[in-house]
Amino acid sequence: MPDTLDTDSLIEAASRHLWQNYFSDKEEVKRPQVLVRGEGLYVYDSEGKRYLDTFASLLTTLCGHGRREVIDAVTQQMEKLAFFPSGYDCIMEPTVKLAEKLAEVTPGELSVSFFVQDGSEASEAAIKLARNYHWVRGEKQRTKILFRRYSYHGATLGALSVSGLPSLREPFEPMVPGGVSVMPARCYRCELNLKPETCNLTCLRNLEATVEWEGANSIAAIIMDPVPGSNTGFPPPPAGYLQGVRDLCDKHGILLLFDEIQVGFGRTGKWFACEHWDVTPDILAVAKGFSGGYLPLGAAIATKQIADAFREAGAGFRHVHTYNGHATACAAALANLEIIQNENLVQRSAELGDYLKQRLESLYKHPLVGDVRGMGTLWAVELVADRETRAPLSPAGKVGSLVNDWCRRNGMILRNNGDLLVMAPALVMTNEQADEMVDGLDKAIEAAAREFAAQTSTPA
Ligand SMILES: Cc1ncc(COP(=O)(O)O)c(C=O)c1O
């Protein structure tokens, strides 16, 4: 198809009228890519250049772009009835079918879904659901939500108030009351520089102490991502940690909320990350890969016991958004989940994880590579100044952005959070595409290290 797009005018109009995510006032703003097409793991820009997307359109396109099954499901639903508000006395087929499918694929007693539009709203709904649950049961004093420092649960004020990233919180202070931060569980960058072999799960002890100090019966819920997201490079929880959190919640009647917005739906080689540790939350927040990136959708999935508490009290969950349970978005998600099931993509993700582990660990040949970690289709390569001491690079983020630039010039989309390089390719990645990704990264680190050395070496 001939490309008639006037790229320069589009970029010019965007600079005047479009307020984008990550809108930056830095002087050195990169010329944006104008992306026009996607196919499988590749996206194409307006000049016809192809890019291997190693981050699956921000962790969404699990089954790749252009899937006929999803396009057909969406088209058929749109032709029948694109949208009608659910609630009151109205239900629509894709919404119910999707809720049923979620009950089938989620672990434990999770079985009742509340649909929203995205991840922030899923966290927001989970938090409100938790407070509301205690309220309908007559425990109105349970309002606090414990969350971990460095976590991210969303951009809406409620979700942000239980996220642990100061730079995201500060411009919007004051936060919603009731959020209490605790120590994260990330061993490579332990807040106290402890060693996992000898720390006796200090992060869990900190959580227990906080529950005691705050007063257990003032706490509605603890929210966490069982495997934290790309901003900290998917650090796995230490052995015994998640079970310890579950036991603590059970002991004190606190609800456990898991945010699997990044890591759910096969990403880790199981349907949900928490299944690796055999720990099930009371409410599970999902989004991103849920609809395969085709339409915005999220959900807070609760146990039957939580839903029953509302039913027994004759109470509704008053969290109405017009588009909640949008039939066409639900049709897209249903088709996406069926592809994951029919093509055994959860198993494929686990196999790909084994392959990527051995391929990515070869990058230790670069002295700058401090840590390679991940599982399934979620991987991080942390660049450091010194592998032994884990000292960060200075200036921070420079090498990461050189790697990113090299990749972009050479037809690959790679996400870097400073000097943390993160990959989350689609579950349908082939071994050849995995090679393309790792080989590209290898060359990019090599080139970036050379350029960084040239830039930072002081002339004699
Ligand atoms: C772990 C986690 N939770 C919540 C969110 C918020 O999701 P959304 O951007 O869809 O609102 C994100 C987004 O990156 C996330 O990574």
The ligand as a MOL file (V3000), in Angstrom:
LIG
                    3D

  0  0  0     0  0            999 V3000
M  V30 BEGIN CTAB
M  V30 COUNTS 16 16 0 0 0
M  V30 BEGIN ATOM
M  V30 1 C 2.5580 -3.1710 37.7470 0
M  V30 2 C 1.6630 -2.1190 37.1400 0
M  V30 3 N 0.5300 -1.8080 37.7510 0
M  V30 4 C -0.3080 -0.8830 37.2400 0
M  V30 5 C -0.0110 -0.2150 36.0660 0
M  V30 6 C -0.9490 0.8050 35.5030 0
M  V30 7 O -1.5210 0.3080 34.3160 0
M  V30 8 P -2.0450 1.2900 33.1770 0
M  V30 9 O -0.8570 2.0020 32.6170 0
M  V30 10 O -2.7070 0.3740 32.2000 0
M  V30 11 O -3.0100 2.2230 33.8010 0
M  V30 12 C 1.1740 -0.5110 35.4010 0
M  V30 13 C 1.5430 0.1990 34.1710 0
M  V30 14 O 2.6490 0.2060 33.7170 0
M  V30 15 C 2.0440 -1.4820 35.9560 0
M  V30 16 O 3.1880 -1.7900 35.3680 0
M  V30 END ATOM
M  V30 BEGIN BOND
M  V30 1 1 1 2
M  V30 2 1 2 3
M  V30 3 2 2 15
M  V30 4 2 3 4
M  V30 5 1 4 5
M  V30 6 1 5 6
M  V30 7 2 5 12
M  V30 8 1 6 7
M  V30 9 1 7 8
M  V30 10 2 8 9
M  V30 11 1 8 10
M  V30 12 1 8 11
M  V30 13 1 12 13
M  V30 14 1 12 15
M  V30 15 2 13 14
M  V30 16 1 15 16
M  V30 END BOND
M  V30 END CTAB
M  END
